[in-house]
Amino acid sequence: MNKTNDKTIWQGVVISLLLVYAYSARYVIPKQDILPDTVLQLSRAMIHLGVVILWMASIKRRILQDSVRFYLLAVASLLIFWLYIRDVKWFFFYERCTPVRYFWYGFYIPIILIPLFGVFIIDYIGKPETYKMPRWMNLFYIPAIILIGFVFTNDLHRLVFDFPKGLEYSSSIYTYKILYFLVILWSISLGFYFVIMLLLKCRAPGSKWFQKSPLLVISLATVFWTLYYLKMIDHDLTSVSCFTIILLLESAIQSGAIRSNSQYEDLFKSSSIEAQIVDEDYRLCYASETAKSLDERIMRQAVYGPINLGNKRLGSGNILHGHVLWCDDVTEINQFTAELEKTGLQLAESNDLMKAELELQEKNLRMTEKNRLYDRIANEVGKQLDKLELLLNDEESTYGIREKLIDICFISAYIKRRSNLLLISENNDFIPGKELEFCLRESMDNIRLTGSMCSMDSVCEGKIGAKYVVAVYDLFQNILEQALWKFDALLIKVLISNGNLFLRIQMDYKAAEVLCDKTEWTSLGGSLSIRKSDDTFWIELQLQGGGWK
């Protein structure tokens, strides 16, 4: 059992003992002993009010949803009001005076409004933070106010309570009339609606029996109230009703039917992530054990983009009434960046070398064929080389370094694989179908760096014409270059068998259309189709001839 559970159990034990004491104090001292009786009764009142106030404070701390928290605090406020007027009624006024009767009538303000607030709470359960209760539900206030009005005007019509021996004996001799039963019907029906809807809406994991505890509480409460109104038992109805309502709502919270902030602070503190939560003025609220203190100026700058702190990168995100900041270890990324910059310089040098070798073609006949290949590669991947050079030389761009590195990796992989295909096909018209699979897989590995979900299903057997492989890979690169960073999921299926080829690209691309130049592919006898459903695109390339089905 963890410390939080121990603390909760001990709190429950202490509160239970205090309530037992408060209940017992009602009967311990004979009424003729005025001073001891007054002390005990005042201590009862303080315990009752104290417990409700403590529960009210815990609601403010634990309940996540603003609207649900508001109505729970409203219920707690009505309970405090109920206990307060009960104590004023008994401690400060003569039993048969008129104010005592109106304090008694005041009991029915919480009796009528608390079940109504329960209905409002049910409407918010399972809804997002931005949800607003429909305006028509405010019409429920009308019958509630009418019932309260009937109770407070009872001296005029006596349709709630009747006093056979006159108003002088109203506090001790009275009978229930039809409007009283209407008030009780209102309270009980709304209470059972609250509990039943609570059980139907509950999606929290855990014991199903424990989640039905609110139904048990309200059933026992209904039995108690029935016995009381039949005068079969005599207890302090106000305090029993107040703490029954608290028990009902607390059982809903503990069972998970009403979402609460339970043990989140301890979980966040023990997290291995270097993270902290600050308020809107960047005052620290919560921090994990591994988090280090940060200067307020740096925290404010992180709102506009990640900040490099050496081998760590500070990120920031907005949350309700504050910000969350975290540090990522980027040691490996820094090493990768250094290696990538070195590779980029080597590629740039190689590009310059290829141009120089072309200029020396007439002087060096032995390098003719080699220069021809370099020229062909430069022509066919020149667009990508230009993009690569632009990315490497763009030092003033606000483009994030991570995004830039991923684009560089993606383009570099294409240049490498495209060059490899050219070299393989130089002396072979047919190449293994696996070569296309290798090209697509390396590109997919780099796409995964964007955070997108990527999956590839491939069956590549035998050989296929090199020109088809090159055309398919160029189309793939053309499509993915324009769609990179604009999708969250990418699915690829490629099949090569007996000279047949089929490629399907599926992605949740947000743009209106996918643009691609299919001239080369169709000129080779292949077909290309693009379909869209909602935000999902299907692009299918097929080479007829082997009868793929």
C-alpha positions as CSV (number, residue, x, y, z in Angstrom):
1,M,0.0,0.0,0.0
2,N,1.5,3.4,-1.0
3,K,1.8,6.5,1.2
4,T,-1.1,8.2,-0.5
5,N,-3.5,5.4,0.2
6,D,-2.3,5.3,3.9
7,K,-2.9,9.0,4.2
8,T,-6.4,8.6,2.7
9,I,-7.3,5.8,5.1
10,W,-6.1,7.7,8.1
11,Q,-8.0,10.8,7.1
12,G,-11.2,8.6,6.7
13,V,-10.6,7.1,10.1
14,V,-10.1,10.5,11.8
15,I,-13.2,12.0,10.2
16,S,-15.3,8.9,11.1
17,L,-14.2,9.2,14.7
18,L,-15.1,12.9,14.8
19,L,-18.5,12.2,13.3
20,V,-19.2,9.5,15.8
21,Y,-18.2,11.9,18.6
22,A,-20.5,14.6,17.1
23,Y,-23.4,12.1,17.0
24,S,-22.8,10.9,20.5
25,A,-22.6,14.4,21.9
26,R,-26.2,14.9,21.1
27,Y,-27.2,12.4,23.8
28,V,-24.4,12.4,26.4
29,I,-25.2,15.5,28.6
30,P,-28.7,16.0,30.1
31,K,-30.3,19.1,28.9
32,Q,-30.5,20.6,32.3
33,D,-26.7,20.9,32.4
34,I,-26.6,24.0,30.3
35,L,-22.9,24.8,30.1
36,P,-21.6,21.2,29.3
37,D,-24.4,20.7,26.8
38,T,-23.7,24.0,25.1
39,V,-20.0,23.2,24.8
40,L,-20.7,19.7,23.3
41,Q,-23.4,21.0,20.9
42,L,-21.1,23.8,19.7
43,S,-18.3,21.2,19.2
44,R,-20.8,19.2,17.2
45,A,-21.5,22.1,15.0
46,M,-17.8,22.9,14.5
47,I,-17.1,19.3,13.6
48,H,-19.9,19.2,11.1
49,L,-19.0,22.5,9.4
50,G,-15.3,21.7,9.5
51,V,-15.7,18.4,7.8
52,V,-17.8,20.0,5.0
53,I,-15.3,22.8,4.6
54,L,-12.4,20.3,4.4
55,W,-14.3,18.3,1.8
56,M,-15.0,21.5,-0.1
57,A,-11.3,22.3,-0.1
58,S,-10.4,18.8,-1.4
59,I,-12.9,19.2,-4.2
60,K,-11.2,22.4,-5.4
61,R,-7.9,20.6,-5.4
62,R,-8.9,17.3,-6.9
63,I,-11.6,17.9,-9.5
64,L,-10.2,18.6,-13.0
65,Q,-13.2,19.8,-15.0
66,D,-14.1,23.4,-14.2
67,S,-17.9,23.0,-14.6
68,V,-18.1,19.8,-12.5
69,R,-15.9,21.5,-9.9
70,F,-18.2,24.5,-9.8
71,Y,-21.3,22.5,-9.2
72,L,-19.7,20.3,-6.5
73,L,-18.5,23.5,-4.7
74,A,-22.1,24.8,-5.0
75,V,-23.3,21.6,-3.4
76,A,-20.8,22.0,-0.6
77,S,-21.8,25.7,-0.1
78,L,-25.5,24.6,0.2
79,L,-24.5,22.0,2.8
80,I,-22.7,24.6,4.8
81,F,-25.7,26.9,4.6
82,W,-28.0,24.0,5.7
83,L,-25.8,23.2,8.7
84,Y,-25.5,26.9,9.6
85,I,-29.2,27.7,9.7
86,R,-29.8,24.5,11.6
87,D,-27.4,25.6,14.3
88,V,-28.7,29.2,14.3
89,K,-32.3,27.8,14.6
90,W,-31.5,25.7,17.7
91,F,-28.9,27.9,19.5
92,F,-30.2,31.4,19.2
93,F,-34.0,31.4,18.9
94,Y,-36.9,30.4,21.1
95,E,-38.4,27.1,19.8
96,R,-41.9,28.5,19.0
97,C,-41.0,31.9,17.5
98,T,-41.6,32.7,13.8
99,P,-37.9,32.9,12.8
100,V,-37.4,29.3,13.8
101,R,-40.2,28.3,11.4
102,Y,-38.5,30.1,8.5
103,F,-35.1,28.7,9.3
104,W,-36.9,25.3,9.1
105,Y,-38.3,26.3,5.7
106,G,-34.8,27.3,4.7
107,F,-33.8,23.6,5.0
108,Y,-35.6,23.0,1.7
109,I,-33.4,25.4,-0.3
110,P,-30.6,22.8,-0.3
111,I,-33.0,19.9,-0.4
112,I,-34.5,21.2,-3.7
113,L,-31.3,22.7,-5.3
114,I,-28.7,20.0,-4.5
115,P,-30.4,17.2,-6.6
116,L,-30.8,19.8,-9.5
117,F,-27.0,20.5,-9.4
118,G,-26.5,16.7,-9.5
119,V,-28.4,16.7,-12.9
120,F,-26.1,19.5,-14.2
121,I,-23.0,17.6,-13.1
122,I,-24.2,14.5,-15.0
123,D,-24.5,16.6,-18.2
124,Y,-20.8,17.5,-18.0
125,I,-19.5,14.1,-17.2
126,G,-17.6,12.6,-20.2
127,K,-17.6,16.0,-22.0
128,P,-14.5,18.1,-23.0
129,E,-13.3,21.1,-21.0
130,T,-14.8,23.5,-23.6
131,Y,-18.3,21.9,-23.4
132,K,-21.1,24.3,-22.3
133,M,-24.4,23.1,-20.8
134,P,-27.4,23.7,-23.2
135,R,-29.3,26.9,-22.3
136,W,-32.6,25.0,-22.1
137,M,-31.4,23.1,-19.1
138,N,-31.5,26.4,-17.1
139,L,-35.3,26.0,-17.3
140,F,-35.0,23.5,-14.5
141,Y,-34.4,26.4,-12.2
142,I,-38.1,27.5,-12.7
143,P,-39.8,24.5,-11.0
144,A,-37.0,24.6,-8.3
145,I,-37.7,28.2,-7.5
146,I,-41.5,27.6,-7.6
147,L,-41.1,24.7,-5.1
148,I,-39.0,26.9,-2.8
149,G,-41.6,29.6,-3.1
150,F,-44.3,27.2,-2.0
151,V,-42.3,26.2,1.1
152,F,-41.7,29.8,2.2
153,T,-45.3,30.8,1.6
154,N,-46.6,27.8,3.5
155,D,-48.0,30.1,6.3
156,L,-50.5,31.4,3.7
157,H,-51.7,28.3,2.0
158,R,-50.5,25.4,4.3
159,L,-50.2,23.0,1.3
160,V,-46.7,21.9,2.4
161,F,-47.1,21.6,6.1
162,D,-50.3,21.9,8.1
163,F,-50.4,22.8,11.8
164,P,-53.5,21.5,13.5
165,K,-52.9,23.5,16.7
166,G,-51.8,26.7,15.0
167,L,-48.5,28.3,14.1
168,E,-47.6,28.5,17.8
169,Y,-46.9,24.7,17.9
170,S,-45.7,24.5,14.3
171,S,-42.2,23.2,15.3
172,S,-43.6,20.2,17.1
173,I,-47.1,19.4,15.8
174,Y,-47.5,19.4,12.0
175,T,-48.6,17.1,9.2
176,Y,-47.4,16.7,5.6
177,K,-49.6,18.0,2.7
178,I,-49.6,17.4,-1.0
179,L,-46.9,19.9,-2.0
180,Y,-44.5,18.4,0.6
181,F,-44.7,15.1,-1.2
182,L,-44.1,16.9,-4.5
183,V,-40.9,18.4,-3.0
184,I,-39.7,15.0,-1.8
185,L,-40.6,13.4,-5.2
186,W,-38.5,16.1,-6.9
187,S,-35.5,15.4,-4.7
188,I,-35.6,11.6,-4.8
189,S,-36.3,11.4,-8.5
190,L,-33.5,13.7,-9.4
191,G,-31.2,11.9,-7.0
192,F,-31.9,8.5,-8.5
193,Y,-31.5,10.1,-12.0
194,F,-28.0,11.3,-10.9
195,V,-27.0,7.9,-9.7
196,I,-28.4,5.9,-12.6
197,M,-26.8,8.2,-15.2
198,L,-23.6,8.1,-13.3
199,L,-23.4,4.4,-13.6
200,L,-24.4,4.4,-17.3
201,K,-21.7,7.1,-18.1
202,C,-18.9,5.6,-16.0
203,R,-16.1,4.3,-18.2
204,A,-13.4,4.1,-15.5
205,P,-11.6,0.7,-15.0
206,G,-11.9,-1.0,-11.7
207,S,-14.3,-3.0,-9.6
208,K,-17.8,-2.9,-11.0
209,W,-19.2,-3.5,-7.5
210,F,-17.3,-0.5,-6.2
211,Q,-18.6,1.6,-9.1
212,K,-22.1,0.8,-8.0
213,S,-21.5,2.2,-4.5
214,P,-23.4,5.4,-5.2
215,L,-26.5,3.4,-5.9
216,L,-26.1,1.6,-2.5
217,V,-25.7,5.0,-0.8
218,I,-28.8,6.6,-2.2
219,S,-30.8,3.5,-1.6
220,L,-29.9,3.4,2.1
221,A,-30.5,7.2,2.3
222,T,-34.0,6.7,0.8
223,V,-34.8,4.1,3.4
224,F,-33.5,6.3,6.2
225,W,-35.5,9.3,5.1
226,T,-38.6,7.2,4.7
227,L,-38.3,5.8,8.2
228,Y,-37.7,9.3,9.5
229,Y,-40.8,10.8,7.9
230,L,-42.8,7.9,9.1
231,K,-41.6,8.8,12.6
232,M,-40.1,5.3,13.1
233,I,-36.7,6.8,13.9
234,D,-35.5,10.0,15.5
235,H,-32.1,11.4,14.5
236,D,-30.5,14.6,13.4
237,L,-31.8,14.6,9.9
238,T,-29.8,17.6,8.7
239,S,-26.4,16.2,9.6
240,V,-27.2,12.7,8.4
241,S,-28.5,14.1,5.1
242,C,-25.5,16.4,4.6
243,F,-23.0,13.6,5.2
244,T,-25.0,11.1,3.1
245,I,-24.8,13.6,0.2
246,I,-21.0,13.9,0.7
247,L,-20.7,10.1,0.9
248,L,-22.7,9.8,-2.3
249,L,-20.6,12.3,-4.2
250,E,-17.3,11.0,-2.7
251,S,-18.1,7.4,-3.7
252,A,-18.7,8.7,-7.3
253,I,-15.3,10.4,-7.2
254,Q,-13.4,7.5,-5.6
255,S,-15.0,5.0,-8.1
256,G,-13.8,7.1,-11.0
257,A,-17.2,8.0,-12.3
258,I,-16.3,11.7,-11.7
259,R,-12.7,12.4,-12.9
260,S,-10.3,13.6,-10.2
261,N,-6.7,14.6,-9.9
262,S,-5.6,11.5,-7.9
263,Q,-1.8,10.9,-7.2
264,Y,-0.9,12.8,-10.4
265,E,1.5,15.0,-8.5
266,D,3.5,12.0,-7.1
267,L,3.5,10.4,-10.6
268,F,4.9,13.5,-12.2
269,K,7.5,14.0,-9.5
270,S,8.9,10.5,-9.9
271,S,9.0,10.7,-13.7
272,S,12.3,10.2,-15.4
273,I,11.6,13.0,-17.8
274,E,13.2,16.4,-17.1
275,A,10.0,18.3,-17.0
276,Q,8.3,21.0,-14.9
277,I,4.9,22.9,-14.9
278,V,4.7,26.6,-14.3
279,D,1.8,29.0,-14.1
280,E,1.1,31.9,-16.5
281,D,3.7,34.1,-14.7
282,Y,6.3,31.3,-14.9
283,R,6.2,30.5,-11.2
284,L,7.1,26.8,-10.6
285,C,4.1,24.6,-9.6
286,Y,5.4,21.0,-10.2
287,A,8.7,19.5,-11.2
288,S,10.1,16.0,-11.7
289,E,13.0,14.9,-9.6
290,T,15.4,15.1,-12.6
291,A,14.4,18.6,-13.6
292,K,16.9,21.5,-13.1
293,S,15.9,25.0,-12.3
294,L,15.6,27.3,-15.4
295,D,15.9,31.1,-15.8
296,E,12.6,32.8,-16.4
297,R,14.0,34.5,-19.5
298,I,14.9,31.2,-21.1
299,M,11.5,29.7,-20.2
300,R,9.7,32.6,-21.9
301,Q,11.9,32.3,-25.0
302,A,11.1,28.6,-25.3
303,V,7.4,29.5,-26.1
304,Y,8.5,30.6,-29.5
305,G,10.5,27.5,-30.3
306,P,12.9,24.9,-28.9
307,I,16.1,26.3,-27.3
308,N,19.5,24.6,-27.6
309,L,21.2,24.1,-24.2
310,G,24.3,22.3,-25.3
311,N,23.5,18.6,-25.4
312,K,19.9,19.3,-24.2
313,R,17.0,21.0,-26.0
314,L,14.4,22.9,-24.0
315,G,10.8,22.6,-25.3
316,S,7.6,24.3,-24.2
317,G,3.9,23.7,-24.5
318,N,0.9,25.7,-23.4
319,I,-1.6,24.1,-21.0
320,L,-4.6,25.5,-19.2
321,H,-3.4,28.4,-16.9
322,G,0.3,27.8,-17.5
323,H,3.0,26.0,-19.5
324,V,4.9,22.7,-19.4
325,L,8.6,22.7,-20.1
326,W,10.8,19.7,-20.7
327,C,14.4,18.9,-21.7
328,D,15.4,16.4,-24.4
329,D,18.8,14.8,-24.6
330,V,20.1,15.6,-28.0
331,T,23.7,14.3,-27.6
332,E,23.2,11.7,-30.4
333,I,21.5,14.2,-32.6
334,N,24.4,16.6,-32.2
335,Q,26.8,13.8,-33.1
336,F,24.6,12.9,-36.1
337,T,24.5,16.5,-37.1
338,A,28.2,16.8,-37.1
339,E,28.6,13.7,-39.2
340,L,25.9,14.8,-41.5
341,E,27.5,18.2,-42.0
342,K,30.8,16.4,-42.8
343,T,28.9,14.1,-45.3
344,G,27.3,17.2,-46.8
345,L,30.7,18.8,-47.3
346,Q,31.9,15.6,-48.9
347,L,28.9,15.6,-51.3
348,A,29.5,19.2,-52.2
349,E,33.1,18.4,-52.9
350,S,32.2,15.4,-54.9
351,N,29.8,17.5,-56.9
352,D,32.6,20.0,-57.7
353,L,34.9,17.2,-58.6
354,M,32.4,15.8,-61.1
355,K,32.1,19.2,-62.8
356,A,35.9,19.4,-62.9
357,E,36.2,15.9,-64.5
358,L,33.7,16.9,-67.1
359,E,35.8,19.9,-68.1
360,L,38.9,17.5,-68.5
361,Q,37.0,15.0,-70.7
362,E,38.8,15.9,-73.9
363,K,42.2,15.8,-72.3
364,N,41.7,12.5,-70.5
365,L,40.2,9.8,-72.7
366,R,40.5,7.1,-70.0
367,M,38.0,9.1,-67.8
368,T,35.4,9.5,-70.6
369,E,33.0,6.8,-69.4
370,K,33.3,7.7,-65.8
371,N,32.6,11.4,-66.5
372,R,29.6,10.3,-68.5
373,L,28.1,8.5,-65.5
374,Y,28.8,11.5,-63.2
375,D,27.1,13.7,-65.7
376,R,24.1,11.5,-65.9
377,I,23.7,11.3,-62.1
378,A,24.1,15.1,-61.9
379,N,21.4,15.6,-64.5
380,E,18.9,13.1,-63.0
381,V,19.3,14.1,-59.4
382,G,20.3,17.7,-60.0
383,K,17.0,19.0,-58.5
384,Q,17.7,17.1,-55.3
385,L,21.3,18.2,-55.2
386,D,20.2,21.8,-55.5
387,K,17.7,21.3,-52.7
388,L,20.4,19.7,-50.6
389,E,22.8,22.5,-51.2
390,L,20.1,25.1,-50.3
391,L,19.4,23.4,-47.0
392,L,23.0,23.2,-46.1
393,N,23.8,26.8,-46.9
394,D,20.6,28.3,-45.4
395,E,21.9,29.5,-42.0
396,E,19.5,32.4,-41.4
397,S,16.3,30.4,-41.9
398,T,13.9,30.0,-38.9
399,Y,13.4,26.5,-40.2
400,G,14.0,24.1,-37.2
401,I,17.3,22.3,-37.2
402,R,15.6,18.9,-36.6
403,E,13.2,19.4,-39.6
404,K,16.2,20.5,-41.7
405,L,18.2,17.5,-40.8
406,I,15.4,15.1,-41.6
407,D,14.8,16.8,-45.0
408,I,18.6,16.4,-45.7
409,C,18.5,12.7,-44.7
410,F,15.5,12.1,-46.9
411,I,17.0,13.8,-50.0
412,S,20.4,12.2,-49.4
413,A,18.9,8.8,-49.2
414,Y,17.2,9.3,-52.6
415,I,20.4,10.6,-54.2
416,K,22.4,7.6,-53.0
417,R,19.8,5.0,-54.0
418,R,19.0,6.7,-57.3
419,S,22.7,6.8,-58.1
420,N,23.0,3.1,-57.2
421,L,20.2,2.2,-59.6
422,L,21.9,4.1,-62.4
423,L,25.1,2.2,-61.8
424,I,23.4,-1.2,-61.6
425,S,21.4,-0.5,-64.8
426,E,24.3,0.8,-66.8
427,N,25.2,-2.7,-68.0
428,N,21.9,-4.5,-67.2
429,D,18.5,-4.0,-68.6
430,F,16.9,-6.1,-65.9
431,I,17.7,-5.8,-62.2
432,P,16.4,-7.7,-59.1
433,G,13.1,-6.5,-57.8
434,K,14.6,-6.3,-54.4
435,E,16.5,-3.2,-55.4
436,L,13.2,-1.2,-55.5
437,E,12.4,-2.6,-52.0
438,F,15.7,-1.5,-50.7
439,C,15.2,2.0,-52.1
440,L,11.7,2.4,-50.6
441,R,12.7,1.0,-47.2
442,E,15.6,3.4,-46.8
443,S,13.4,6.4,-47.7
444,M,10.7,5.1,-45.3
445,D,13.4,4.9,-42.5
446,N,14.1,8.6,-43.0
447,I,10.4,9.5,-43.2
448,R,9.9,7.9,-39.7
449,L,12.2,10.6,-38.3
450,T,9.3,13.1,-38.8
451,G,7.2,11.2,-36.2
452,S,4.8,9.8,-38.8
453,M,3.7,6.2,-38.6
454,C,5.1,4.3,-41.5
455,S,4.5,0.8,-42.6
456,M,5.6,-1.2,-45.7
457,D,4.4,-4.5,-47.0
458,S,6.5,-5.9,-49.8
459,V,6.9,-9.1,-51.9
460,C,9.6,-8.6,-54.5
461,E,10.7,-11.7,-56.5
462,G,12.7,-12.2,-59.7
463,K,13.9,-9.4,-62.0
464,I,12.2,-6.5,-63.7
465,G,13.2,-3.9,-66.2
466,A,15.5,-1.3,-64.7
467,K,13.7,1.6,-66.4
468,Y,10.5,0.6,-64.5
469,V,12.2,0.6,-61.2
470,V,13.7,4.0,-61.8
471,A,10.4,5.5,-63.0
472,V,8.6,4.1,-59.9
473,Y,11.2,5.4,-57.5
474,D,11.2,8.9,-59.1
475,L,7.4,9.0,-58.8
476,F,7.6,8.0,-55.2
477,Q,10.2,10.7,-54.4
478,N,8.2,13.3,-56.3
479,I,5.0,12.5,-54.3
480,L,6.7,12.2,-50.9
481,E,8.8,15.4,-51.3
482,Q,5.7,17.5,-51.6
483,A,3.8,15.6,-48.9
484,L,6.6,15.4,-46.3
485,W,5.5,16.9,-42.9
486,K,1.9,17.0,-44.1
487,F,0.8,13.5,-43.1
488,D,0.7,11.4,-39.9
489,A,0.6,8.0,-41.4
490,L,2.0,6.3,-44.5
491,L,1.3,2.8,-45.8
492,I,3.2,1.3,-48.7
493,K,2.5,-2.0,-50.5
494,V,4.8,-3.1,-53.3
495,L,4.5,-6.4,-55.3
496,I,6.9,-7.6,-58.0
497,S,6.5,-11.0,-59.6
498,N,7.1,-12.5,-63.1
499,G,7.8,-9.1,-64.5
500,N,4.6,-7.5,-63.0
501,L,4.8,-4.5,-60.7
502,F,2.3,-2.9,-58.3
503,L,2.8,-0.1,-55.9
504,R,0.2,1.4,-53.6
505,I,0.8,4.6,-51.5
506,Q,-1.8,5.4,-48.8
507,M,-1.5,8.5,-46.6
508,D,-3.6,10.9,-44.6
509,Y,-2.5,13.9,-46.7
510,K,-4.3,17.2,-45.7
511,A,-3.9,19.0,-49.1
512,A,-6.7,19.1,-51.7
513,E,-4.8,17.0,-54.2
514,V,-1.5,15.2,-54.9
515,L,0.5,16.6,-57.7
516,C,2.8,14.2,-59.6
517,D,4.3,14.0,-63.1
518,K,3.2,10.6,-64.5
519,T,4.3,11.2,-68.0
520,E,7.4,8.9,-67.9
521,W,5.5,6.1,-66.2
522,T,2.6,6.1,-68.6
523,S,4.9,6.3,-71.5
524,L,6.4,3.0,-70.3
525,G,3.0,1.3,-70.4
526,G,2.2,1.7,-66.7
527,S,-1.0,3.0,-65.2
528,L,-1.5,5.4,-62.3
529,S,-4.6,6.2,-60.3
530,I,-5.3,8.6,-57.4
531,R,-8.2,8.3,-55.1
532,K,-9.3,10.4,-52.2
533,S,-11.6,9.7,-49.3
534,D,-11.9,12.4,-46.6
535,D,-8.3,13.3,-45.9
536,T,-6.8,10.0,-47.1
537,F,-5.1,9.5,-50.5
538,W,-4.5,6.3,-52.4
539,I,-2.0,6.4,-55.2
540,E,-1.6,3.2,-57.2
541,L,1.0,2.4,-59.8
542,Q,0.6,-0.8,-61.9
543,L,2.5,-2.3,-64.8
544,Q,0.3,-4.7,-66.8
545,G,1.8,-7.6,-68.6
546,G,2.2,-10.4,-66.0
547,G,-1.4,-10.4,-64.9
548,W,-1.0,-9.3,-61.2
549,K,-4.3,-9.7,-59.3
